């Protein structure tokens, strides 16, 4: 998680003792606040929250401990708790636009869009040139034209912030379906980012989908980090696409080779179980053709059974076909049949959750 958004928590640590507080109270509060920040910076979120909670006990009307606890809760994925803490921080610092930004971001990820919109609009009212706030505004809006305007406003305000182009690119790609403009936005984000990573994997996925695999591989090779918070990861999609392309080329050369048929079937079938796109049925055609050419080809029968295990996770009626295909496999290879029985018992598809995208940059 980016650290810029909590700098305000530790900036301006009091140099003088507040009226009515002892010197030791002042020192304890500041010490705990800095300790909490350092623990957060080390990804020790529970310890960070504990230190911030002690600090708020000393000075309950200071917004910073609540904000810092909110950031730690957000880092843990506890968005309800984070939103409540940011609301408490706002209570004691109602003129701080960043607190409204942080609350809006937490609300966004807990699907409380109306609350998030109210907060982010307050942030913009307090700071009209708040580019990061326009990014979150765009994420929260449902109207396509308004979303587009919000992202473009962020770019207009801060034309050198890579994250603004990243979110604009996501909007152009997924909402406006303008892949050419999205590619330009991603490439601008990469060029502006010192680490050359903002938008890189999104660009890579776009290129894979367009079949531009050589360019996509160059995007991967130019990485400075392998951290990818989306699922499936870009490198997974790229490797699958490259394997399928190689299998297709081999099939073009040797369409009646059982081993080649097995490999193109496996490459065709490879993917995420929650994507229902008919690729299993297409793969089974190759496997059955391989068995026609080589009737004792146990690996091809194994692949058929595996395909039906994965299909049955979505279409339960496929279990009846699987039972029949498993009998055929057992006749060819009992060890492989036992492997399918275990695979069937343990297999579980489904869509995984994804991590949060990065915070927008410092204002």
N, C-alpha and C positions, 0 to 999 in steps of 0.2 A: 504493500500500500504506500502511496506517495506520502511524504512527510510534511510537505509544505502546508497542508491544511491545518496543522496543529501548532504551527510556530507561534501563533498569537497567544497560545496557552502559556508559553514560557517567556515570551518577549516582555520586556518591561517589568521584570520582577522588582518588587518595591524596594527602593533604596532607602526609604525612611519608614519609621514605624508609624502605622496608622493610628489615628487619634483613638485613644481609649484602649489600645492594645499594648501589652508588655513587649519588651525587646525579644524575649524568648518565644512569645507567641508568633511574632513576625518571622523570626528565624525558622521556627518549626514549620510554618506554613510554606515558606519559600523552599525549604529543604525538601519537604514532601512533594511539592509541585514538580521540582526538577527531577526528583527521584522517579516520580510517576512517568514523566516524559522519557527519561532514559530507559526505563523498563519497557515502555511502549516501543521505543526505537529498537529494542532487542527482541521484539515480538513476545515479550512476557506479559501478556494482556491481563491475566488475572492479578498478577502482582501489581501491575500498573493501576488497575482499578482499586485495589486495596489501599495503595498509597494516596490516590486521589480522594478516596472516601475519607481517609483520616484528615486530609487537608480541608475538605469541606466541613468537617466537624469543627475545625478551628475557626474557619471563616465561612459560614453558611451562605452568605449573600454574595460571594465572589463566584463569577460564572466559570472561571477557568477549570476548576476541578471537575465540574459537571461536563464541560465540553470534552475534556481529556478522557474521562470515563466513557463518554459517548463514542469517541473515536475508537477506544479499545473494544467496546461492545460491538461496534460496527465491524471491526477487523475480525471478530469472532463469528460474524454472521448473525448476531442477535439484534435485528433491526428494530424490533418493538422497543427493547430496552434502550437502544441508541436514540431513537426518536424521542422517548420520554426524557432522557437526560439532556438532549439538545434543547427541548422545550423548557426545561428548568434553567439551563444556561441563558436562554433568551429572556426569561423572566427577570434576571438580574442584569442583563446587558441588552436591552431591547433595541439599541441603535447599532448593533454590530451585524452587518450584512452577512458575514461569513457564517455566523451561527444559523441564520435562516437557510443558507446554502446547504450546510451540513445536515440540517433537519430534513430539508427537501430531498436530499440524496438518500437518506435513510428511509424516508417515506416512499420514495420511488421503488426501492428494492423490497419493501414489504407490501407493495401493491396498494398503497394508500394514496392514490393519485390526487384526489381532491385536496387532502392535507398538504401534499407535496407542492401542488400548484400554488396554494395560498402562501406557503413559506417562500417559494422561489420568487414569486411576484413581489413579496415584501423585500426580499434581498435586492431585487432590481430597482424597486422604488427608493431604497436607501442608497444604492450605488448604481446609477443608470449605465455606467460603462463597465459593468461586471460581466466580462465575457464568459467566464466559467458558469455563471448563473444562467446565461442564455443557452448554454449547452444542455444543462439539466432541464430547463424549460422546454426545449425541443424534445427531449426524451419523454417528458410527461404529457405533452400535448397529443391529442388524437387526430386533430385536423391536419391533413397532409400539407396544405399551404402554409399553415401557421408553424408547423414543425420546420419546414424548409426555411421560412423567414427567420426563425429563432437561430438555427444553425448558421445561417449566412450572416446574421447580426454578430454572432460570436467571432466569426472570421473577420468581419469588417472592423470590429473593435480591436482585436488582437490578431493581425494577419500573420504573425510569426509564431503562434502557439500551435504546435503539431496536433494536440488533442482535438482542437476545434475542427481541423480538417478530417481527423479520424471519424468523429461522430457525424460530420457532414457526409463523408463517404458511406458510412453505414446507412444513413437515411437515403442517399441517392441510389444505393444498391438494392436495399430491401423494400423501400417504400415506392420510390419513383421508378425503379427498375431501369435506371440509366447507368448501365455498367461502364460505359466509356467515361462519363463524368466521375463516377465513383473511383475508377482507377486513377484518374488524375488527382483526386482528393487524397487518396492513399499515398500516392507517390510524393505529393507535396508534404504530407505529414512526415514521411520517412526522411525526406531531404532536410526538413527543419529540425528534426529530433537529433540531438547530439549522439544519442545511443543508436540511432537508425533502426529503432524497433517499433515505434508507434505506427500502426497501420500495416506493418510488414506482413504479418500472418493473414490479415484480412485480404490484402492484395493477393497473397499466395493462393488463398482459397478461391478467389475470383478467377485467377488464371487457370487453376485446375479445372474448375467448372467449365471454362471455355476451351479446355483441351490444349492449352498453351503450356505444356509440361516442361519444356526446356527452360522457358522463362521462369516458371514456378520454381524449378530446381535452383536457378540462380538467386531467386529471392530467398530461398532457404539457406543457400551457401553464404549469403551476405549477412546472415544474422550475427548479432553480438550477444544474444541470449537465447536459450531454448525454452524459456518459461512461456507457456501457452495456456491461458485460462479458459479456453473454449473446448468443447467436445463435439465431434472428434477433433483431435489436434491436427494442425495443418500438415505436419510431417506424416501423419497417418493417412490422411486423404491423398497426399502426393504419392506416397509409396504404393498405395492401392492402385491409383491411376497408372503409375508407371508399370506396375506388374501386369495390369490388364492390357496395357498397350503392347508389352513384350509378348504376352500370351497370344494376342491377336495376330501379331506378326508371325509367330511360330505356326499358328493355325493356318495362316495364309500360305505358308510354305509346305506344310504337311497336314492337310485336313483329315487324313485317314490314319493318323498315328494315335493309338489309344492313350499314350502318355501325354501327348500334346492336347488331346481332348480333355483329359483329366485336369491338366493345368489351366486351360482356359475356363473350364467349368468352375474350378476353385477360385480363380481370379474374378470371375463374374459374380460368384456368390458372396465374395468377401465384402463386408460392410456392417452396418449397424442394424440390429434386429428390429428396432422400432421404426425403421424406414421401410414402409410397405410399398415396394415398387416392382414386384414381379421378377426380380433377378434370380430367385431360387428356381422358379419354374424354367427360366432360360438356362440356368446351369444344369439342371437335371437332364435337359435335352442332350447336352454334351456328354454327360456321364452315361446315359443310356446308349448313345452312339458308340462310346468306347466299349461298352459291354457287348454290343452287337459284333464288334470287330474282335473282341477278346473276351469270351464268355466267362472265363475264370478270373477276371480282373477284379479281385477283392477290394482293391483301393477305390475303384469306381463305385462299387456297391456301397462301400463305407461312406463315400461322399454323398450318395443319394440319401442314405439314412441320416447323415448329419444335416442335410438340407431340410429334411422333414422334421427333425427335432426343432430346428430354429423356426420353421414355419408354424409348427404346432404351438409355439409360445404365443402366437397371435391368433391362429386359426385352429381351434381345438379339434375340429373334425379331421385334421390331417393326421391325428394320432392313429386312426384306423389304417391309413395307408402305411404309416411308419411301422406298425406291427407286422404287416405283410412283407415290407422290404427288409425288416430285421430278420425275419425267418430266412430269406434268401441269403443275407449276409452270413448267418450262422452256418449255413451249408458250405460256404466258401472259406470262412475263417472265423472260428469261434472266439479267438482272442480279440479280433476287431469288433465282433458282435458284443462282447462284454464291455469293450470300451464305449460303444454307443449306448449301452444300457446305463453306464455310469454318467455319460455326458447328458443323457436324457434326464437322469435324476437330479443333476446339479445345475443344469442350464437355466439361466434366468436372463432374459433380455430386458429391454426397457431403456428409457431415456435417462441419462445421468443429469444431475444438476451441474450447473456451470458456475465458475467464480465470477465475481463482479469485475466489470471493466475498470480501467484506471480512473482515478479522480481527474477532473479537469485541472489545468495548471494554475499556479499561484497568480493571484491578482495583486 
